Amino acid sequence: MADKFQLKALITGVDKLSPVLSGVRKNAAVLRKQLNSSGLGKITFMDAIQGGAIATPFVMGVQAAIGFESAMADVKKVVNFETPAQFKEMSEDVLSMSERLPMAAEGIAQIVAAGGQSGIAREDLKQFAEDAVKMGVAFDTTAEESGSMMAKWRTAFHMNQQEVVALADKINYLGNTGAASTGQISAILTAIGPLGEVAGVNAGQIAAMGSALAGVGIAQDVAATGIKNFMLTLTAGTAATKSQQEAYKALRLDANEIAKGMQT
């Protein structure tokens, strides 16, 4: 019976497996006609499996569909969808992005899930995922790594998505015009995180300092530690050590006034 298992049955089975492949049924008649005219229409299912040429695209399509649906199931676990229609819309948005961005739908869905898990609002997730893919290309890193960095920056610097993208543009500019790479600058910025707010220094300024240090050959972890200690010293105030107070005094500065000045 296996030798009579026709290609039509294979197409029908794949088509029913996932809504993502619903267009297959519409094209089946045309495909069958083309196969018949070329003599391939008489090939049985076992022939296709053994030959591989016909079976492989369908198998890959099934695997992609399963991977996408699994990733979207993860999205559903961490994102609050008020109606089934909202979840369907998100799925369609992810599929649409995969057609115009250099990343498969499964990967984009995974970024959406990561964004949802980090607390990003449902209405911002589409833009978050798209920005992560684009930032990955610009920064020569993976979209997953870019998405992780953006999520951390949003939390650390209390930014919305537009502000995070503006920060990424600054880093990209520093990377393109200086000796430090975007990866080095991003790593320094991420390592310091919310300390900038405590010291009265914004994210763009930290990125500029990181670019300056990494650009002269200082390792990014050393640069991050140096900037952190620098900011802690300037904001120490009454907690300044004796040697720090003496240094301030020699410069005719007051530790408390410096700490207050850092906030303004």
MINU-654317 format. One line per 10 residues: for each residue x, y, z of N, C-alpha, C. Coordinates in steps of 0.05 Angstrom, whole numbers, plus 32768, in hexadecimal, padded with zeros to 4 digits. Each point is the difference from the previous one (the first is absolute). Layout:
N
X:Y:Z:X:Y:Z:X:Y:Z ~ ...
! end
This chain:
264
8011:7FE8:8000:7FEF:8018:8000:8011:8019:8000 ~ 8018:7FFD:800C:8012:8017:8002:8008:800A:7FE4 ~ 8003:7FEE:7FED:8009:8008:7FE6:7FEA:8010:7FF1 ~ 7FE7:8001:800B:7FEB:800F:7FF3:7FFA:801A:800F ~ 8010:8005:8014:7FFC:8018:8010:800A:8018:7FEF ~ 7FED:800E:7FF5:8007:8014:7FEC:8008:801B:800D ~ 800C:8011:7FF0:800A:801A:8009:7FE8:8011:800A ~ 7FE9:7FFC:7FF5:7FE9:800F:8009:7FFA:7FFB:801D ~ 8003:7FE8:800A:7FFC:7FFA:801C:8015:800E:8012 ~ 8018:8001:7FF6:8015:800D:800F:7FFA:801E:8003
7FF8:800C:7FE9:7FFA:801D:8001:7FE9:8005:8013 ~ 7FEB:7FEF:7FFF:7FE9:8004:8011:8007:7FFD:801D ~ 8011:7FED:8006:8009:7FFC:801C:800F:8018:800B ~ 8012:800A:7FF0:8010:8018:8008:7FED:8018:8004 ~ 7FEE:8002:7FEE:7FEE:8017:8000:7FEF:8001:801A ~ 7FF7:7FE9:8009:7FF0:7FFE:8018:8010:8003:8019 ~ 801A:7FFC:7FFE:8011:8000:8018:8002:801C:800C ~ 8000:8015:7FF0:8004:801B:800B:7FF2:8015:7FEF ~ 7FF2:8013:800D:7FF3:8015:7FF1:8014:8011:7FF0 ~ 801A:8000:8008:8014:800F:7FF3:8003:7FF7:7FE3
7FFA:7FE6:7FFA:8004:7FF5:7FE6:7FE5:7FFE:7FF0 ~ 7FED:8011:8008:7FE5:7FFD:7FF4:8001:8006:7FE2 ~ 8013:800F:7FF7:8001:8006:7FE3:8008:7FE9:7FEF ~ 800A:7FEA:800C:8008:7FE9:7FF1:7FE9:7FF4:7FF0 ~ 7FE9:7FFE:800D:7FE9:7FF4:7FF3:7FF9:800E:7FE6 ~ 8001:801B:8001:7FF9:8010:7FE9:8013:7FFB:7FE8 ~ 8018:7FFA:8006:8014:7FFC:7FEB:8003:7FE3:7FF8 ~ 7FF2:7FEE:800E:8004:7FE3:7FFC:7FF9:7FF8:7FE3 ~ 7FEA:800B:7FF6:7FF7:7FF8:7FE5:8014:8008:7FEB ~ 800A:8019:8003:8014:800A:7FED:801A:7FEF:8002
8008:7FFB:8019:8018:7FF0:8004:7FFD:7FE4:7FF4 ~ 7FE9:7FF4:8005:7FFB:7FE5:7FF5:8002:8000:7FE2 ~ 7FF4:8014:7FF3:8000:8002:7FE3:801D:8003:7FF6 ~ 800F:8010:800D:801C:8004:7FF8:8010:7FE6:8003 ~ 7FFB:7FF2:8017:800E:7FE7:8004:7FF9:7FEB:7FEB ~ 7FE6:7FFF:7FF9:7FF7:7FED:7FEC:800D:8006:7FE5 ~ 8001:8019:7FF9:800C:8007:7FE6:801E:7FFA:7FFF ~ 800D:8000:8017:801C:7FFA:8000:8006:7FE2:8005 ~ 7FEB:7FF1:8006:8003:7FE4:8005:8005:7FF9:801D ~ 8001:8014:8011:8005:7FFC:801C:7FE7:7FF9:800F
7FE9:8005:7FF4:7FE6:7FFB:800E:7FFC:7FE3:8006 ~ 800E:7FEE:7FF2:7FFC:7FE3:8005:8012:7FF5:8016 ~ 8010:8012:800B:8012:7FF7:8016:7FF0:7FFB:8019 ~ 8004:7FE9:800C:7FF2:7FFA:8019:800D:800C:8018 ~ 7FF3:7FFE:8017:800B:800C:8019:801B:7FF3:8007 ~ 8003:7FE6:7FFD:8019:7FF3:8006:8016:8009:7FED ~ 7FF9:8004:7FE7:8014:800B:7FED:8009:801B:8009 ~ 7FED:8010:8009:8007:801C:8008:8013:7FFF:8018 ~ 7FFA:7FEF:8014:8010:7FFE:8018:801C:7FF6:7FF8 ~ 8002:7FEC:7FEF:801A:7FF5:7FF8:800F:8014:7FEF
7FF2:800E:7FEE:800E:8013:7FEF:8007:801A:800F ~ 7FEE:8007:8013:8006:8017:8011:7FF9:801B:7FF3 ~ 8002:8003:7FE6:7FFD:801A:7FF4:7FE4:800C:8004 ~ 7FEB:7FEF:7FFE:7FE5:800A:8003:7FF8:8001:801E ~ 8008:7FED:800F:7FF8:7FFE:801C:800C:8015:8011 ~ 801A:8007:7FFB:800E:8012:8012:7FF3:801B:8004 ~ 7FF6:800E:7FEB:7FF3:801A:8005:7FE8:7FFE:8012 ~ 7FF1:7FEA:7FFD:7FE8:7FFD:8011:8008:7FFA:801C ~ 8014:7FF0:8004:8009:7FF9:801B:800B:8019:800E ~ 800F:8010:7FF1:800B:8019:800C:7FE9:8013:8006
7FEC:8001:7FEF:7FE9:8011:8006:7FF1:7FF8:8019 ~ 7FFD:7FE6:8003:7FF3:7FF5:8018:8010:8007:8019 ~ 801A:7FFD:7FFF:8011:8006:8017:7FFF:801D:8007 ~ 8000:8012:7FEC:7FFF:801C:8004:7FE5:8008:800D ~ 7FEB:7FF3:7FF7:7FE5:8006:800B:7FFE:7FF7:801D ~ 800B:7FE9:8006:7FFF:7FF5:801B:8011:8012:8013 ~ 8017:8009:7FF6:8011:8011:8010:7FF3:801B:8006 ~ 7FF3:800B:7FEC:7FF2:801A:8003:7FE9:7FFD:8014 ~ 7FF0:7FEB:7FFE:7FEA:7FFC:8012:8009:7FFC:801C ~ 8016:7FF2:8004:800C:7FFB:801A:8009:801B:800D
800D:8011:7FEF:8009:801A:800A:7FE9:8012:8007 ~ 7FEB:7FFF:7FF0:7FE8:8010:8006:7FF2:7FF6:8019 ~ 8002:7FE7:8006:7FF4:7FF5:8018:800F:800C:8018 ~ 801A:8004:7FFE:8010:800D:8015:7FF8:801D:8003 ~ 7FFA:800D:7FEA:7FF7:801C:8001:7FE6:8001:8010 ~ 7FEE:7FEE:7FFB:7FE6:8000:800D:8002:7FFC:801E ~ 8016:7FF3:8009:8004:7FFB:801C:8008:801A:800F ~ 800E:8012:7FF3:800B:8017:800E:7FF3:801A:7FF8 ~ 7FEF:8000:7FEC:7FF3:8019:7FF7:7FE2:7FFE:8005 ~ 7FF5:8015:800B:7FE3:8000:8007:7FF0:8008:7FE7
7FF3:7FEC:7FF4:7FEF:8005:7FE9:7FE3:8000:800B ~ 7FF2:8016:7FFC:7FE5:8002:800A:7FEB:7FF0:7FF0 ~ 8006:7FFC:7FE7:7FEE:7FF1:7FEE:8011:7FEE:7FEE ~ 7FF4:7FEB:7FF5:800E:7FEF:7FED:8008:8010:7FE7 ~ 7FF0:8014:7FF9:8006:8010:7FE9:801B:800F:8003 ~ 8006:8008:8018:8019:800E:8005:8018:7FED:7FFC ~ 7FFD:7FE8:8009:8015:7FEC:7FFC:8004:7FFA:7FE3 ~ 7FE9:7FFD:7FF1:8001:7FFB:7FE3:800E:8017:7FF2 ~ 7FFA:8019:8008:800C:8017:7FF4:801E:8000:8005 ~ 8009:7FF9:8018:801C:7FFF:8006:800E:7FEB:7FEE
7FF3:7FE9:7FFD:800C:7FEB:7FEF:8003:800A:7FE3 ~ 7FEC:800E:7FF6:8001:800A:7FE5:8015:8016:7FFD ~ 8003:8010:8015:8015:8014:8000:801C:7FF4:7FFE ~ 8004:7FEB:8010:801A:7FF2:8000:8006:7FF4:7FE4 ~ 7FEC:7FF3:7FF4:8003:7FF4:7FE6:8006:8016:7FEB ~ 7FF2:8017:8003:8004:8016:7FED:801D:800B:8002 ~ 800A:8002:8019:801B:800A:8004:8015:7FED:7FF4 ~ 7FFA:7FE6:8002:8013:7FEC:7FF6:8003:8001:7FE2 ~ 7FED:800C:7FF2:8000:8003:7FE3:8011:8017:7FF7 ~ 8005:8014:8012:800F:8018:7FF7:8019:8005:8011
8004:7FEF:8015:8018:8003:8010:8011:7FE6:7FFE ~ 801A:8002:8003:8012:7FE9:7FFC:7FFF:7FED:8018 ~ 7FE9:7FF6:8007:7FFD:7FED:8016:7FE7:7FF0:7FFD ~ 8001:7FE6:8007:7FE9:7FEF:7FFE:7FEB:8007:8015 ~ 7FE7:7FF8:7FFA:7FEA:8006:8012:8004:7FF5:801C ~ 800C:7FE8:8001:8005:7FF4:801B:8012:8011:8011 ~ 8016:800A:7FF3:8013:8011:800F:7FF3:801A:8009 ~ 7FF0:800C:7FEF:7FF2:8019:8008:7FED:7FFB:8017 ~ 7FF2:7FE9:7FFF:7FED:7FF9:8015:800F:7FFC:801A ~ 8018:7FF5:7FFF:8010:7FFC:8018:8008:801B:800D
8006:8014:7FEF:8007:801B:8009:7FE7:800C:800D ~ 7FE9:7FFD:7FF4:7FE7:800A:800C:7FFB:7FF4:801B ~ 8005:7FE6:8002:7FFC:7FF2:801A:8013:800B:8015 ~ 801A:8005:7FF8:8013:800B:8013:7FF8:801C:8009 ~ 7FF6:800F:7FED:7FF7:801B:8007:7FE9:8000:8013 ~ 7FED:7FEE:7FFB:7FE9:7FFD:8012:8008:7FF7:801B ~ 8014:7FEE:8002:8009:7FF6:8019:800E:8016:8010 ~ 800C:8013:7FF3:800E:8016:800D:7FED:8017:8008 ~ 7FE7:7FFD:7FFA:7FEC:8014:8008:7FF8:8014:7FEC ~ 8008:7FFD:7FE7:7FF9:8014:7FEC:7FE3:7FFC:7FF8
7FF1:8016:7FFE:7FE3:8000:7FFB:7FFA:7FF3:7FE5 ~ 7FEA:7FF2:7FFF:7FF8:7FF2:7FE7:8001:8012:7FE8 ~ 7FF5:8018:8002:7FFF:8012:7FE9:801B:800A:7FF7 ~ 8015:7FFC:8010:801B:8008:7FF8:8011:7FE9:7FF6 ~ 7FF6:7FE8:8002:8011:7FE9:7FF9:8006:7FFD:7FE2 ~ 7FEE:8008:7FEF:8005:7FFE:7FE3:8018:8012:7FF9 ~ 7FFF:8019:800A:8015:8013:7FFA:801A:7FF8:800D ~ 7FFE:7FF4:8018:8018:7FF7:800F:800E:7FEA:7FF0 ~ 7FF1:7FED:7FF5:800C:7FEA:7FF1:800C:800A:7FE6 ~ 7FF2:8012:7FF2:800B:800B:7FE7:801A:8010:8005
8000:8010:8016:8018:800F:8006:8017:7FEE:8008 ~ 7FFA:7FEA:800D:8015:7FED:8009:800D:7FF3:7FE7 ~ 7FF0:7FF9:7FEC:800C:7FF4:7FE8:8011:8015:7FF1 ~ 7FF6:8018:7FFD:800F:8015:7FF2:8019:8008:8010 ~ 7FFE:8001:801A:8018:8007:8010:8015:7FEA:7FFF ~ 7FF6:7FE7:7FFE:8013:7FE9:7FFD:8010:8003:7FE7 ~ 7FF3:8009:7FEA:800E:8003:7FE6:8014:8017:8003 ~ 7FF7:8017:800C:8012:8018:8002:8017:7FFB:8012 ~ 7FFC:7FF1:8016:8015:7FFB:8014:8010:7FE7:7FFA ~ 7FFA:7FF2:7FEA:800D:7FE7:7FF9:7FFF:7FEC:8017
7FE8:7FFD:800B:7FFB:7FED:8015:7FE6:7FF1:7FFB ~ 7FF8:7FEE:8011:7FE7:7FF2:7FFB:7FE8:8011:800A ~ 7FE9:7FFC:7FF4:7FE8:800E:8008:7FF9:7FFA:801D ~ 8005:7FE7:8009:7FFB:7FF9:801C:8011:8010:8013 ~ 8019:8004:7FF9:8012:8010:8012:7FF8:801D:8000 ~ 7FF8:800A:7FE9:7FF7:801C:7FFE:7FE6:8004:8010 ~ 7FEE:7FED:7FFE:7FE7:8001:800F:8005:8000:801E ~ 8013:7FEF:8008:8007:7FFF:801D:800B:801A:800A ~ 8012:800C:7FF0:800C:801A:8007:7FEA:8016:8002 ~ 7FEF:8000:7FEC:7FEB:8015:8000:7FEE:7FFE:8018
7FF9:7FE7:8007:7FEF:7FFB:8017:800D:800A:801A ~ 801A:7FFB:8002:800F:8009:8018:8002:801F:8000 ~ 8004:800C:7FE9:8002:801D:7FFF:7FE6:800D:8007 ~ 7FEA:7FF5:7FF7:7FE5:800A:8007:7FFC:8001:801E ~ 8009:7FEB:800D:7FFC:7FFE:801D:8014:8012:800F ~ 801A:7FFE:7FF8:8014:800F:800E:7FFE:801E:7FFE ~ 7FF8:8009:7FE8:7FFF:801D:7FFB:7FE4:800B:7FFE ~ 7FEC:7FEF:8007:7FE4:8008:8000:7FF8:800C:7FE5 ~ 8006:7FF2:7FEB:7FFB:8009:7FE5:7FE8:7FF2:7FF3 ~ 7FF3:800E:7FEE:7FEC:7FF2:7FEF:800F:7FF6:7FE7
7FF1:7FF4:7FED:800E:7FF4:7FE9:800C:8014:7FEE ~ 7FF3:8017:7FFC:800B:8015:7FEF:801B:800B:800C ~ 8001:8002:801A:8018:800A:800D:8017:7FEC:7FFE ~ 7FF9:7FE6:8002:8014:7FEB:7FFD:800C:8000:7FE4 ~ 7FEE:8004:7FEC:800A:8001:7FE5:8012:8018:7FFB ~ 7FF8:8017:800D:8011:8018:7FFE:801C:7FFB:800C ~ 8000:7FF1:8017:801A:7FF9:800C:8010:7FEE:7FEE ~ 7FF3:7FED:7FF4:800D:7FED:7FED:800C:8010:7FE9 ~ 7FF2:8015:7FF7:800B:8010:7FEA:8019:800F:8009 ~ 8000:8009:8019:8018:800E:800A:8018:7FED:8001
7FFB:7FE8:800A:8015:7FEC:8002:800A:7FF8:7FE4 ~ 7FEE:7FFE:7FED:8008:7FF9:7FE4:8011:8017:7FF5 ~ 7FF9:8019:8006:800F:8016:7FF6:801C:8000:800C ~ 8002:7FFB:801B:801A:7FFF:800D:8011:7FEA:7FF5 ~ 7FF3:7FE9:7FFA:800F:7FEA:7FF5:800A:8005:7FE4 ~ 7FF1:800F:7FF1:8007:8006:7FE4:8015:8016:7FFE ~ 8001:8012:8014:8012:8017:7FFE:8018:7FFE:8012 ~ 8001:7FEC:8013:8016:7FFD:8012:800E:7FE6:7FFD ~ 8013:7FFB:8012:8010:7FE8:7FFF:7FF3:7FE8:800E ~ 7FED:8006:8012:7FF2:7FEB:800F:7FE9:7FF4:7FEF
7FFB:7FE7:8003:7FEA:7FF3:7FF1:7FE6:8004:800F ~ 7FEA:7FFC:7FF1:7FE6:8003:800D:7FFC:7FEA:8016 ~ 800D:7FE9:7FFB:7FFE:7FEB:8014:800E:8007:801A ~ 8017:800D:7FFE:800F:8008:8018:7FF0:8016:800F ~ 7FF6:8013:7FF2:7FF1:8016:800C:7FE7:7FF6:800E ~ 7FF2:7FEE:7FF2:7FE7:7FF4:800B:8005:7FF1:8019 ~ 8016:7FF0:8000:8007:7FF0:8017:8006:8012:8018 ~ 800F:8015:7FFC:8006:8013:8016:7FE6:800D:800B ~ 7FF0:8009:7FEE:7FE6:800C:8008:7FEF:7FED:8010 ~ 7FFE:7FE8:7FF6:7FEF:7FEC:800E:800B:7FF9:801B
801B:7FFE:8002:800C:7FF9:801A:7FFC:8015:8015 ~ 8000:8019:7FF9:7FFC:8015:8013:7FE3:8004:8008 ~ 7FEF:7FFE:7FEC:7FE3:8000:8005:7FF6:8018:800F ~ 7FEF:7FFA:8015:7FF2:8015:800E:8012:8013:8011 ~ 801A:7FF9:8002:8012:8011:800F:8001:801D:7FF5 ~ 7FFC:8002:7FE6:8000:801A:7FF3:7FEB:8012:800C ~ 7FE9:7FF6:8006:7FEB:8011:800B:8008:800A:801C ~ 800C:7FEF:800F:8009:8007:801B:8015:8017:7FFE ~ 8011:7FFE:7FEC:8016:8014:7FFD:7FF7:8018:7FF0 ~ 7FE7:8001:7FF6:7FF7:8017:7FF1:800B:8000:7FE4
8009:7FE9:7FF6:800B:7FFE:7FE5:7FED:7FF0:7FEE ~ 7FF9:800A:7FE9:7FED:7FF2:7FEF:800E:7FEA:7FEF ~ 7FEF:7FF0:7FF4:800B:7FE9:7FF1:8012:8008:7FE9 ~ 7FF9:8015:7FF2:8010:800A:7FEA:801C:8009:8009 ~ 8001:800C:8017:801A:8009:800B:8011:7FE8:8008 ~ 7FF4:7FEC:800C:800F:7FE8:8007:800A:7FF3:7FE7 ~ 7FF0:7FFF:7FEB:8009:7FF4:7FE7:8018:800F:7FF4 ~ 7FFF:801B:8002:8016:8010:7FF6:801A:7FFB:8010 ~ 7FFD:7FFE:801B:8018:7FFA:8010:800B:7FE4:7FFA ~ 7FED:7FED:7FFC:8009:7FE5:7FFA:800E:7FFF:7FE5
7FF6:800F:7FED:800D:8002:7FE5:801C:800B:8002 ~ 8003:8015:8011:801A:800D:8003:8015:7FED:800C ~ 7FF7:7FF1:8015:8013:7FEE:800D:8006:7FE7:7FEF ~ 7FEB:7FF3:7FF6:8005:7FE9:7FEF:800F:8007:7FE7 ~ 7FFC:8018:7FF6:800D:8009:7FE8:801F:8003:8002 ~ 800A:8003:8019:801D:8002:8003:800C:7FE5:800A ~ 7FF0:7FEB:7FFD:800B:7FE5:8005:7FFB:7FF5:801C ~ 7FF0:800E:8010:7FFA:7FF5:801B:7FEA:7FEB:7FFD ~ 8005:7FE9:800D:7FEC:7FEA:7FFE:7FE5:8009:800A ~ 7FEB:7FF6:7FF4:7FE5:800A:8007:7FF8:7FFC:801D
8009:7FE9:800C:7FF9:7FFC:801C:8010:8013:8012 ~ 8018:8006:7FF9:8010:8013:800F:7FF5:801C:7FFD ~ 7FF8:8007:7FE8:7FF4:801A:7FFA:7FE6:8003:8010 ~ 7FEF:7FEC:8001:7FE7:8001:800F:8006:8004:801E ~ 8013:7FF1:800B:8007:8003:801C:800B:801C:8006 ~ 8011:800B:7FED:800B:801A:8004:7FEB:8016:8000 ~ 7FED:7FFE:7FEE:7FEA:8014:7FFF:7FEF:7FFE:8019 ~ 7FFA:7FE8:8008:7FF0:7FFC:8018:800E:800C:8019 ~ 8019:7FFB:8004:800F:800B:8017:8002:801E:7FFE ~ 8003:800A:7FE8:8001:801D:7FFB:7FE6:800D:800A
7FE9:7FF5:7FF8:7FE6:800B:8007:7FFB:7FFD:801E ~ 8008:7FE9:800B:7FFC:7FFC:801D:800F:8014:8011 ~ 8018:8006:7FF6:8011:8013:800F:7FF4:801C:7FFF ~ 7FF7:8008:7FE9:7FF4:801B:7FFD:7FE6:8003:800F ~ 7FF2:7FEA:8005:7FE7:8002:800F:8002:7FF6:801D ~ 8018:7FFC:800A:8004:7FF5:801B:7FF6:8013:8015 ~ 8004:801A:7FFD:7FF8:8014:8014:800C:7FFA:801B ~ 7FEF:7FFE:8015:800B:7FFC:801B:800C:7FE4:8003 ~ 7FFB:7FEE:7FED:800B:7FE5:8001:801C:7FFF:7FF3 ~ 800A:8017:7FF7:801B:8000:7FF4:8015:7FF8:8014
8014:7FF1:7FF7:8015:7FF7:8012:8012:8018:8008 ~ 8011:7FFC:8013:8011:8016:800A:8013:8009:7FE9 ~ 800B:7FED:7FF2:8012:8008:7FEA:7FF1:800F:7FEA ~ 7FE7:7FF8:7FFA:7FF0:800E:7FEC:7FFA:801C:8009 ~ 7FF9:8003:8019:7FFA:801B:800B:8019:8012:7FFF ~ 8017:7FF4:8005:8019:8010:7FFE:8006:8008:7FE4 ~ 7FFA:7FEE:7FED:8004:8006:7FE4:7FED:8017:7FF7 ~ 7FE7:7FFF:8009:7FED:8015:7FFA:800A:801B:800C ~ 8009:7FFE:8018:800A:8018:800E:8017:800C:7FF1 ~ 8012:7FF0:7FF7:8018:800A:7FF1:7FF7:800E:7FE6
7FE9:7FF7:7FF5:7FF6:800C:7FE8:7FEC:8017:8006 ~ 7FFE:8006:801B:7FED:8015:8009:7FE4:7FF9:7FF8 ~ 7FF9:7FE7:8003:7FE5:7FF7:7FFB:7FF4:7FF3:8019 ~ 7FE6:7FFE:8001:7FF2:7FF4:8017:7FF1:7FE7:7FF7 ~ 8005:7FEA:800D:7FF4:7FE6:7FF8:7FE1:8002:7FFF ~ 7FF5:800D:8013:7FE2:8002:8001:7FF6:8011:7FE9 ~ 800D:8015:7FFA:7FF7:8012:7FEB:8003:7FF2:7FE5 ~ 8015:7FF0:7FFD:8004:7FF1:7FE7:7FE9:7FEC:7FFD ~ 7FFA:7FF2:8015:7FEA:7FEC:7FFF:7FE6:800D:7FF8 ~ 7FFA:8017:800B:7FE7:800E:7FFA:8001:8009:7FE3
8017:800A:7FF8:8003:800A:7FE4:7FFC:7FEA:7FEC ~ 8008:7FE8:8006:7FFC:7FE9:7FEE:7FE3:7FFB:7FF9 ~ 7FEE:8008:8012:7FE4:7FFB:7FFB:7FF3:8016:7FEF ~ 800E:8016:7FFD:7FF5:8016:7FF0:8010:8006:7FE7
! end
